[in-house]
């Protein structure tokens, strides 16, 4: 498990990838150690870890099973689900 630390307290979060993001990340579930940050900041960490994610717009993110705001701060033990954009009619 790789840690991302800038100066805050480290915590463990669980990332769940869906659809084509599983292929991009190379796993369906990934545990990371990060400092307290927003969902938006975490998405940037994920893009750095998995460059193919930079090709896509990650428009759907759920925090602990609830769709949330990208400014929401993550906490120790949170599960963040990342879905590719959905289209259809």
Secondary structure, 3 states (H helix, E strand, C coil): CCEECCCCCEEEEEEEECCHHHHHHCCCEEEEEEECCEHHHHHHHHHHHCHHHHHCCCCEEEECCEECCCCCECCCCCEEEEECCCCCC
